[in-house]
Amino acid sequence: MTLKELQSQLLALTPEEKSQAIQLLVHSLNNSWLGIEKHPRIMGGDACIRQTRIPVWLLVSLRQQGASEAYILEDYPTLSAADLVNTWIYAETHPEEIEAAIERQEAI
């Protein structure tokens, strides 16, 4: 998709959606995702929830298997609802990375 093709869709967004799009672009440019960290020595460099060893791919996999957010929060009491929101946003913007990580784990 080109910027010209995207322009009409961007202009059709609500002010709130435009704000979210801007935030998403800024995070993407800075490669900094609120509440998500990547360190080569932690979980093989996979994206994890801040200050934990809980990888994004694991939570996405649980969700794909039908786990509710309430179930995930109950099983991982150190996580907050905001952590899950950040996880879903990261996963939506990095689908290839997350799917590759899930496939690697399924191959083990």
N, C-alpha and C positions, 0 to 999 in steps of 0.2 A: 504494500500500500504506500502510495506517495503522500507527501504532505498536502499537496493540492487536493487529493481525494479525501484526506482526513479533515481538511479545513471545514467543510460544511457540517460534518458530524460534530466537530468541536464547538462550532458556533451554535448548534442546536441544544447543547447541554444547558442545564440549569446552572445558576451561579454556584451552588454547592458542588455540583458535579465538576464544574470547571476548576474549582479550588482543589478538589481531590485529584484531578488530572495533573494539575501543576505540581502538587506534592509528589505524586507518583514519578513525574519526570525529573524532579529535583533529586529524589532518592536514587533514581536510576543513574543519573549523571554522576552523582557522588559515590555511587555504589555503597550507600549506607542505608540500611533498612532498619527502621525503628524497632528495637526489640529483637533483632535477628543478628547473630554474629557468625563469622566464619574464621576459624583458626586452623592452620595446617596440622597442628598436633592434637586437635580435639575432634573426635569422630571422623577422622580422615579428611578433615577440611569441609565436611558437609555443613550446610547452614543449620544452625541450632538456635533454640530460644535463648535469649540473653542469659548469661551466667549459669547455664545448665549444659548438660550433655544430651539434651532431648532434641533430636534432629527434626527438622521440618518435615522431611519425607516420612518419618514415622507417624506423625500426626495426620498427614494427608492420607497415608495408607489406612490408618484406623478409620478415618472419615469415609474413605472409599468402601470399606468393609461394613459400613452402616453404623459406626459408633456415633452417638450424639455428642454434642459439645458438653452436655451435662456429664455424660459418662467419662469423657476425656478429662474434664476438670476434676472429677471424683478420683480417677485413677492416677492423676498427676497433680496432687494438691499444691505443689509449688507454682503451678501455672495459674494465670488469671485469664479472665475473658478477653482482656486487651491482648494478651499473648496469642490467643487463638485468632483474633482479628488480624494481627500482624502476620501470623503464619499463613492465613488464607490469602492475604494480599501478596505476600512474597511468593507463594505457590502459584498464584494466578499470573504473576509477571515472570516467573521462571519455570514454566511447565516442563521444558525439556530436561532441565537439571533435576527436577524432582522425580520425574518418571524414570530417568536413568538411574537415580539412586535407589528407587524402589525396585527396579529390575535387578540391580546388583545384589540387593539383599535377598530377593527371591531366588537368585541363582546359588546362594550359599547353602 
